[in-house]
């Protein structure tokens, strides 16, 4: 069922950030996400800004304290809220106890939502269906006709499909390249014919398309690396399994990893395994021979992470991948792999069509549009 819009009117409020830096939000970096794992939520709540406590009975609560009580009113039982409110009013409040309770209650509140998010993200067939439906819904809402073809990971068929579409005088081509190099010729032909081109998920090498829409690989790698820091602490020895050299996803995921790792950990090894499971195992074996005290591994995709798992069997090493494949989700649920990063294909499809409509209308759009990703753990 499609959600109905809701107008807040006077009910809209600003939720202050737990760190006291202003409003809570993604851009401020102080938000709690529904898909955050239990440890992350607890850490965020326990770091919330408080004060030395009230100095008189029934004292008016300052904004950071009132914010904690507002959140507690949302996720906790009335008895829990009343208990800590009475403690505050009677100058007996212990903020550490309150924050522990609040973290537990937020986790209980988010748990069923988080489970559904993980369930959806691990179902590739469902996600592909959602991406298609999101694109179709956006096209219908905009009043434009859309033709959908599926190459089935066959680059020859994809080139043929694009050639057929060009013969139908399309205005915009949205393409998810099977191979970034192999489709460059037909995409260049499309642009030479005056067709606007939007690439999704992967770039088209050697062609300046009108727009590329893909998961925010830098952000995803930063989230994965920060998870290692939050789990094991700073200063530990970490290794990186890199993707195919020159591939946009490999470059961006590597940049995100080093944005965090270079400042907070010791990177003892970084080597490509070409997004391949067998190479991931081989490279990991060599890394462990040279650095037996590696505590964590970031792999730029799940295939390499799964290969690293085999090489590190029996060792206490935190391994994180990227893509949320079925095998990776299974390994996480079995407790063998720590985490992975999931993409949002429905949002990618919707964003692609919305921007295609803008191109048809003659509007300018951004050349690169990143789409948010989410951390997936067993919790």
C-alpha positions as CSV (number, residue, x, y, z in Angstrom):
1,X,0.0,0.0,0.0
2,X,1.4,3.4,-1.0
3,X,1.9,5.6,2.1
4,X,-0.3,8.7,2.4
5,X,1.3,12.1,2.9
6,X,1.1,13.8,6.3
7,X,1.1,17.5,6.9
8,X,2.7,18.4,10.3
9,X,1.3,21.9,10.4
10,X,2.0,23.3,13.9
11,X,3.0,19.8,15.2
12,X,6.4,19.9,13.5
13,X,9.3,20.1,16.0
14,X,13.1,20.3,15.9
15,X,14.7,17.4,17.6
16,X,18.0,18.5,19.2
17,X,21.1,16.5,18.6
18,X,22.3,14.3,21.4
19,X,25.7,16.0,21.3
20,X,24.3,19.4,21.9
21,X,25.4,20.8,18.6
22,X,22.0,21.8,17.3
23,X,19.3,19.8,15.5
24,X,19.5,16.1,15.0
25,X,20.2,15.2,11.4
26,X,22.3,13.3,8.8
27,X,24.2,16.4,7.7
28,X,25.0,17.2,11.3
29,X,26.4,13.7,11.9
30,X,24.5,13.2,15.2
31,X,21.4,11.3,14.1
32,X,20.1,7.9,15.4
33,X,19.1,5.7,12.4
34,X,16.4,3.0,12.5
35,X,19.0,0.6,11.0
36,X,21.7,1.3,13.5
37,X,22.9,-1.8,15.4
38,X,22.4,-2.1,19.2
39,X,26.0,-1.2,20.1
40,X,25.9,1.9,17.9
41,X,22.7,3.2,19.4
42,X,23.9,2.6,22.9
43,X,27.1,4.4,22.2
44,X,25.3,7.4,20.7
45,X,22.9,7.7,23.7
46,X,25.6,7.2,26.3
47,X,27.5,10.1,24.7
48,X,24.5,12.4,24.9
49,X,25.3,15.8,26.5
50,X,24.0,16.2,30.1
51,X,24.7,18.6,32.9
52,X,25.7,18.3,36.6
53,X,22.1,17.8,37.6
54,X,19.3,20.1,38.9
55,X,20.1,22.4,41.8
56,X,16.6,23.0,43.0
57,X,13.4,21.0,43.2
58,X,11.2,20.9,40.0
59,X,13.8,22.9,38.1
60,X,13.1,23.6,34.5
61,X,15.0,21.2,32.3
62,X,17.6,22.7,29.9
63,X,17.2,21.7,26.2
64,X,19.6,18.7,26.1
65,X,17.9,17.2,29.2
66,X,14.4,17.9,28.0
67,X,15.4,16.2,24.7
68,X,16.3,13.0,26.5
69,X,13.0,13.0,28.3
70,X,11.1,13.6,25.1
71,X,12.8,10.6,23.5
72,X,12.0,8.5,26.6
73,X,8.4,9.6,26.4
74,X,8.4,8.2,22.8
75,X,10.1,4.8,23.3
76,X,9.8,3.9,27.1
77,X,6.8,2.9,29.2
78,X,4.9,5.6,31.1
79,X,6.2,4.1,34.4
80,X,9.8,4.4,33.2
81,X,9.3,8.0,32.1
82,X,7.6,8.9,35.4
83,X,10.3,7.3,37.5
84,X,13.1,9.3,35.9
85,X,11.0,12.5,35.8
86,X,10.4,12.2,39.5
87,X,14.1,11.6,40.1
88,X,14.9,14.8,38.2
89,X,12.3,16.9,40.0
90,X,13.6,15.6,43.4
91,X,17.2,16.3,42.5
92,X,18.1,12.6,42.6
93,X,18.6,12.0,38.9
94,X,21.5,9.8,37.7
95,X,22.0,10.5,34.1
96,X,24.1,7.4,33.5
97,X,21.2,5.2,34.6
98,X,18.7,7.2,32.6
99,X,20.8,6.9,29.4
100,X,21.3,3.2,29.8
101,X,17.6,2.7,30.1
102,X,16.9,5.1,27.2
103,X,19.4,3.2,25.0
104,X,17.8,-0.1,25.8
105,X,14.3,1.2,25.1
106,X,15.4,2.8,21.8
107,X,16.9,-0.5,20.8
108,X,13.7,-2.4,21.7
109,X,11.7,0.2,19.7
110,X,14.0,-0.1,16.6
111,X,14.6,-3.9,16.7
112,X,11.5,-5.0,14.6
113,X,12.1,-2.2,12.1
114,X,15.8,-3.1,11.8
115,X,14.9,-6.8,11.3
116,X,12.6,-5.9,8.4
117,X,15.3,-3.6,6.8
118,X,17.8,-6.5,6.9
119,X,15.3,-8.9,5.5
120,X,14.5,-6.7,2.6
121,X,18.1,-5.8,1.9
122,X,19.2,-9.4,1.7
123,X,16.6,-10.3,-0.9
124,X,18.2,-9.4,-4.2
125,X,15.2,-10.5,-6.3
126,X,12.9,-8.3,-4.2
127,X,15.2,-5.3,-4.3
128,X,15.4,-5.5,-8.1
129,X,11.6,-5.6,-8.2
130,X,11.5,-2.6,-5.9
131,X,14.0,-0.7,-8.0
132,X,11.9,-1.3,-11.1
133,X,8.6,-0.5,-9.4
134,X,10.2,2.7,-7.9
135,X,11.3,3.8,-11.4
136,X,7.9,2.9,-12.9
137,X,6.0,4.8,-10.2
138,X,8.2,7.9,-10.6
139,X,7.6,7.7,-14.4
140,X,3.8,7.3,-14.0
141,X,3.7,10.2,-11.5
142,X,5.6,12.4,-14.0
143,X,3.4,11.4,-16.9
144,X,6.2,9.9,-19.0
145,X,6.3,6.6,-20.9
146,X,9.1,4.2,-19.8
147,X,10.3,1.0,-21.5
148,X,12.2,-1.5,-19.2
149,X,14.5,-4.2,-20.6
150,X,16.7,-6.6,-18.7
151,X,20.1,-7.8,-20.0
152,X,20.4,-10.5,-17.4
153,X,24.1,-9.7,-16.9
154,X,24.8,-10.3,-20.6
155,X,26.7,-7.4,-22.0
156,X,26.1,-8.5,-25.6
157,X,22.4,-8.4,-25.0
158,X,22.6,-5.1,-23.2
159,X,24.3,-3.5,-26.2
160,X,21.7,-5.0,-28.5
161,X,18.9,-3.7,-26.1
162,X,20.3,-0.2,-26.2
163,X,20.6,-0.2,-30.0
164,X,16.9,-1.3,-30.2
165,X,15.8,1.4,-27.8
166,X,17.7,4.0,-29.9
167,X,15.7,2.9,-32.9
168,X,12.6,3.9,-31.0
169,X,13.7,7.5,-30.7
170,X,13.9,7.6,-26.9
171,X,14.7,10.9,-25.1
172,X,16.6,9.5,-22.1
173,X,18.5,6.3,-21.6
174,X,18.9,5.0,-18.1
175,X,21.5,2.3,-18.0
176,X,23.0,0.0,-15.3
177,X,26.1,-1.1,-17.2
178,X,26.9,-4.8,-17.1
179,X,30.4,-3.8,-18.1
180,X,31.6,-0.2,-17.8
181,X,34.0,-0.6,-20.8
182,X,31.9,-2.7,-23.1
183,X,28.9,-0.4,-23.2
184,X,30.9,2.7,-23.8
185,X,30.6,2.5,-27.6
186,X,26.8,2.2,-27.7
187,X,26.4,4.9,-25.0
188,X,28.6,7.2,-27.0
189,X,26.3,6.5,-30.0
190,X,23.3,7.4,-27.9
191,X,24.7,10.7,-26.8
192,X,25.8,11.5,-30.4
193,X,22.2,11.0,-31.4
194,X,21.1,13.6,-28.9
195,X,19.8,11.1,-26.3
196,X,20.4,12.1,-22.7
197,X,22.1,9.3,-20.6
198,X,21.9,8.5,-16.9
199,X,24.2,5.7,-15.6
200,X,23.1,4.0,-12.4
201,X,25.1,1.9,-10.0
202,X,28.2,1.9,-12.3
203,X,30.0,4.5,-14.4
204,X,30.4,4.3,-18.2
205,X,34.1,4.4,-18.8
206,X,35.4,6.9,-21.4
207,X,32.0,8.7,-21.8
208,X,30.8,11.9,-20.1
209,X,27.2,10.9,-19.5
210,X,24.7,13.5,-18.3
211,X,24.5,12.0,-14.8
212,X,25.7,9.0,-12.8
213,X,23.6,7.9,-9.8
214,X,25.1,5.3,-7.5
215,X,25.4,4.3,-3.9
216,X,27.5,6.6,-1.8
217,X,30.5,4.3,-1.7
218,X,32.6,6.7,0.2
219,X,30.0,7.0,3.0
220,X,29.5,3.2,3.0
221,X,33.2,2.5,3.5
222,X,33.4,5.2,6.2
223,X,30.5,3.6,8.0
224,X,32.1,0.1,7.8
225,X,35.5,1.4,9.0
226,X,33.9,3.4,11.9
227,X,32.1,0.2,12.9
228,X,35.5,-1.5,13.3
229,X,36.7,1.4,15.5
230,X,33.5,1.3,17.6
231,X,33.9,-2.5,18.0
232,X,37.6,-2.9,18.6
233,X,38.8,0.6,19.5
234,X,41.4,2.9,18.0
235,X,45.0,1.9,17.3
236,X,44.4,-1.7,16.2
237,X,46.1,-3.2,13.1
238,X,43.8,-3.5,10.1
239,X,44.1,-4.7,6.5
240,X,42.3,-3.7,3.3
241,X,41.2,-5.8,0.4
242,X,40.9,-3.5,-2.6
243,X,38.6,-4.0,-5.6
244,X,39.6,-3.9,-9.3
245,X,42.2,-1.1,-9.8
246,X,40.6,1.9,-11.6
247,X,37.0,0.8,-11.0
248,X,35.0,3.7,-9.6
249,X,33.5,1.6,-6.7
250,X,37.0,0.4,-5.7
251,X,38.4,3.9,-5.7
252,X,35.5,5.4,-3.7
253,X,35.4,2.6,-1.2
254,X,39.1,2.7,-0.7
255,X,38.9,6.5,-0.1
256,X,36.2,6.0,2.5
257,X,38.2,3.4,4.3
258,X,41.3,5.5,4.5
259,X,39.3,8.6,5.6
260,X,38.7,6.8,8.9
261,X,41.4,4.2,9.1
262,X,44.4,6.4,8.5
263,X,43.5,8.6,11.5
264,X,42.3,6.0,13.9
265,X,44.0,2.7,13.2
266,X,47.2,1.2,11.8
267,X,46.8,0.0,8.3
268,X,49.4,-2.8,7.9
269,X,48.3,-4.1,4.5
270,X,46.4,-2.9,1.5
271,X,46.2,-5.0,-1.6
272,X,43.8,-5.7,-4.5
273,X,41.9,-9.0,-4.8
274,X,39.9,-7.8,-7.8
275,X,36.5,-8.2,-6.2
276,X,37.0,-12.0,-6.4
277,X,36.4,-14.5,-3.6
278,X,39.3,-16.9,-4.5
279,X,41.8,-14.0,-4.8
280,X,40.4,-12.6,-1.5
281,X,41.3,-15.8,0.2
282,X,44.8,-16.0,-1.3
283,X,45.6,-12.4,-0.6
284,X,44.4,-12.7,3.0
285,X,46.5,-15.8,3.5
286,X,49.6,-13.8,2.4
287,X,48.6,-10.8,4.6
288,X,48.3,-13.1,7.7
289,X,51.7,-14.7,7.1
290,X,53.3,-11.2,7.0
291,X,51.1,-9.7,9.8
292,X,49.8,-12.4,12.1
293,X,48.3,-9.8,14.6
294,X,45.8,-8.3,12.2
295,X,42.6,-7.6,14.1
296,X,40.2,-6.5,11.4
297,X,39.7,-6.5,7.6
298,X,37.8,-4.2,5.4
299,X,37.0,-5.7,2.0
300,X,35.6,-3.5,-0.8
301,X,33.0,-6.1,-1.6
302,X,31.4,-9.2,0.0
303,X,33.1,-11.7,-2.3
304,X,36.5,-10.7,-1.1
305,X,35.3,-10.6,2.5
306,X,34.0,-14.2,2.2
307,X,37.3,-15.3,0.8
308,X,39.1,-13.6,3.7
309,X,36.8,-15.5,6.0
310,X,38.1,-18.8,4.7
311,X,41.7,-17.7,5.0
312,X,41.1,-16.4,8.6
313,X,39.2,-19.5,9.8
314,X,39.8,-20.1,13.5
315,X,41.2,-16.6,14.0
316,X,39.5,-13.8,16.0
317,X,39.4,-11.2,13.2
318,X,36.6,-8.8,12.5
319,X,35.8,-8.9,8.8
320,X,33.5,-6.5,7.0
321,X,32.3,-6.5,3.4
322,X,30.2,-4.4,1.1
323,X,27.0,-5.1,-1.0
324,X,24.9,-7.2,1.4
325,X,24.9,-10.3,-0.8
326,X,22.9,-13.4,0.3
327,X,26.1,-15.3,1.2
328,X,27.4,-12.3,3.2
329,X,24.1,-12.0,5.1
330,X,24.1,-15.7,5.9
331,X,27.7,-15.4,7.2
332,X,26.7,-12.5,9.4
333,X,23.7,-14.3,10.8
334,X,26.0,-17.3,11.5
335,X,28.4,-15.0,13.4
336,X,31.3,-15.6,11.1
337,X,31.3,-12.1,9.4
338,X,30.8,-8.9,11.3
339,X,29.0,-6.6,8.9
340,X,28.4,-5.4,5.4
341,X,27.0,-2.4,3.6
342,X,23.6,-2.5,1.9
343,X,22.5,-0.3,-1.0
344,X,19.0,1.1,-1.7
345,X,18.0,0.2,-5.3
346,X,14.5,1.5,-4.9
347,X,15.9,5.0,-4.2
348,X,18.4,4.7,-7.0
349,X,15.6,3.8,-9.5
350,X,13.3,6.6,-8.3
351,X,16.1,9.2,-8.4
352,X,17.1,8.1,-11.9
353,X,13.6,8.6,-13.3
354,X,13.0,11.9,-11.5
355,X,16.2,13.3,-13.0
356,X,15.4,11.8,-16.4
357,X,12.1,13.9,-16.3
358,X,14.2,17.0,-15.5
359,X,16.4,16.3,-18.5
360,X,13.3,16.0,-20.7
361,X,12.1,19.3,-19.4
362,X,15.4,20.9,-20.3
363,X,16.5,21.4,-16.6
364,X,20.1,21.1,-15.5
365,X,20.9,18.2,-13.1
366,X,24.0,17.2,-11.1
367,X,26.6,15.2,-12.9
368,X,27.0,12.8,-9.9
369,X,24.2,12.0,-7.4
370,X,25.2,9.7,-4.5
371,X,22.6,7.6,-2.8
372,X,22.8,6.7,0.9
373,X,23.7,3.2,2.1
374,X,23.1,1.3,5.4
375,X,25.3,-0.8,7.8
376,X,24.0,-4.4,8.2
377,X,25.0,-6.4,11.3
378,X,23.5,-9.4,13.1
379,X,21.9,-7.2,15.7
